[in-house]
Amino acid sequence: MTRLLVTGAGGMLGRDLVAVLGRRSDLKVTAATRADLDITDPVAVRAAVAGHDVVINAAAWTNVDGAETDEAAATAVNGHGVANLAAACATDGTRLIQVSTDYVLAGNADTPYPEDAPTAPVNAYGRGKLVGEQAVARLLPDTGYVVRTAWLYGAHGPNFVATMLRLASQREHLDVVDDQHGQPTWSHTLAERLVALADAALAGQAAPGVYHGTCAGQTTWYGLARAAFTLAGLDPDRIRPTTSDRYPRPAPRPAYSVLGHSRWAAVGLPPLPDWHTALVDAFHSPAPPAPWKVA
């Protein structure tokens, strides 16, 4: 029986991974939350990885603005912690799937970034995640996988969709930026794709390297907010477009986070669905109850 370790199992993506894997009778799954495993501890990581065939790492420092003010702490998790996992996997002959981010790219393109685009992070969070990507490539050239995602929302954690609908009960109008372009991605859909990649990796059907795990198509935060309001039965005209300079943040954000998905074809898997299709599916998913469900 295949043994699979999920790190960061208490987070939004991690909980979806555990749910997806729980439907499989051919897998023995170890779900490690942050309380169970500190990936910055190399001794604990070696013990946790031992005996597993695949590790999917969903553990991460996700506070982008917090990384800007404490880059060393963020990189300890997103960079050096990933290196600990990669080193343990190399010792044990274990495949590693590392969840990364669009923030390793410059975000100044006008066409979708291919998987081999040059990296050029614009903030501390992106720099730390890039350290993790580089560790996987260096230590696991034949068994390491990096899946970049972006604009995640889901049922198990704070996210943009849930925030917009929470604010809908507090404000008549919401001003949302319309000059950042990306691909909203439902965490449950990404979890399903990560599990499929693990299957393909074990079967020898997936080459190592970088994959882009975002939904197809593109929109802006303004477009996503309007779509979410519409699906929730709210008036989308309550959302008003604005520009990023109206909301300065400690960490600069990429203006263009649209990723290409060509590598999935080589694995025999289609890209993730269009972002709006996935959003509709998320709103109509019977379980678990999502925080954006509106009575």
Summary of the structure (lengths in Angstrom):
residues: 295
radius of gyration: 18.5
end to end distance: 43.0
largest distance: 56.4
contacts: 1030
relative contact order: 0.15
helix: 41%
strand: 18%
